[in-house]
Amino acid sequence: MDGQPMTPPQDPAGVLGEVSLTALRAPAVRRLLALRAERRLSREHVRLAGECLGVSERTVWRWLAEATRSPRAAVRPGERSGDRFEITREIRVLLAYWHGNASAVHRQLVARAETGGRNGQPTTASESAASPAGAPPAAVPLLDPVPSLSTFLRAVRRDLTVGERAGLAAGPDAARAHDVFGKRAASWRNHVWEADHVQAPLLVDADGDRVRPWVTWFIDTATKVITGTAVTPGVPSRAAVLVALRAAVLREESYGPAGGTPEQVRVDRGKGFLSTTVTAAFGTMGVTVKDLPAYSPHLKGAVENPNRAVDRMLFAALPGYTLTPAKPRSGRRRKGAGRRPDTTGAMSFQDFTAEVLAWTHWWNTEHRPQALSGRTPLEAWQADPTPVTDVPAADLWTFTIEDDGRQRKLTSHGVR
């Protein structure tokens, strides 16, 4: 009794990959041509080959016809001819003038071809108004023939990446959103830390003033554990960085168990991180500070992840949350400027600090990032056998008091 024929996979590309399927076209066509020469070729053979190669039956018949007319076509079946329309450098420049409007570029190419090559000057006033601002007539290439609009749009989608099209339409920031960034190799705990500030988009009551607090924290890139946190009611300074660093290094009951001395710390170009006091504190512990380029959040993704998560998961659920940026202070004195602002309904700065520390504890002990394979950041940190270099708390007392280097004179009138 004959068995049932096996059905080909529904998604051949997902099984073999596009490159493998393209490489298998030539052997399949040669086999079908051999069956035709032996007069044993049937429609079932062609249909099965098409299903296994991820193409239609009609496409396989076309490959056989092309291979019959030209044996060279059997070497690379289905390969496009070299005369297809492609986006050239001149057309890319024209797309830039039109901010990525491909249809407008096609209309101008058609108008340029209709002029017959008179320096690109259009024949009518309406066509003249259609020229992009700042584009010289020589920037419009003369095409013969001009492709159809569908062919032109298909070439734009094929030859320009999504990031290039977004950049032409909305600028480099839109293009950067589609960039692919490399992933750093896996490391060990306390190998690299990342530090950053994030402003909470909400108003809290700090001794009668409504302010937008800031959070400064350090995070271990290997285990994603937040080692130290500092909350300030105003713009963080080097004092906030030192407090967060002290909390990150210490592993006592109120700070640990994660911490210790890192080998390297990545920071942005914030003046608090690059101050002499902070760099000296890092240097005394033998920590290398790596200053990253400005506006490069992709280079410190470990700390940018909690920056984004805390906004969506914590700040948005607190009273006083608002995405409206604070207006700059005016130099003119406004009416009633001496009055204390209304703080009704705003949570206190102390309560906000407690919420941030509780969220940080949740992140370390309950949050399970995908990169950690189901473990929490604290579990990943404790499972790492890398030795930890501790610093006694007595050696870090200067992190909470700063010497400005000025000499003071003790007199009968006090300290001067």
URHU-V284165 format. One line per field, one symbol per residue. psi: psi as a letter, one per 30 degrees, with the letter a starting at -180 (. if undefined). burial: + if it has 9 or more other C-alpha atoms within 8 Angstrom, else -. Layout:
# URHU-V284165
psi->???
burial->???
This chain:
# URHU-V284165
psi->kklkkkklkfieefefleeeeeffeeeeeeeeeeeeeghgkleeeeeeeeeffglleeeeeeeeeefeejffffeikgkklfglkljleeeeeeeeeghgjeeeeeeeeeeeeffghiggklfleeeeffklkfjleffjljkjlklleeeeeeeefefkleeeeeeeeglfeeeffglkklkllkalkgeklkklkkkkhlkljjhfkjljllkklkkkfefgkjekkkkkfakkafeeeeeeeefeekglefeafkaaklekkklagkfefgleeeeeeeefghkkkjjlllhifffhfeffefeeefeefeefflkgkkgklkkkkkfkklkgfflkljgkfklleeeeeeeeeeeeeeeefekilefghflleeeeeffkgkkkjlkkfffgfffgkkkgfkkkkklfgak.
burial->-----------++--++---+--+++-+++-++-++----+---+++++++++++++-+++-++-++---+-++-++---------+--+++++++++++++--++-++++++-+-+--+++----++------+---++++--------+++-+++----++++++++++--+++-----------++++++++++--+++++++--+++++++++++++++++++++++++--+-++++++++++++++---++-++++++++++++--++++--++-+++---+++--+-------+-+++--+-+++--++----++---------------------+--++++--++--++-++-++++-+++--+--+++++++--------++----+--++----------------
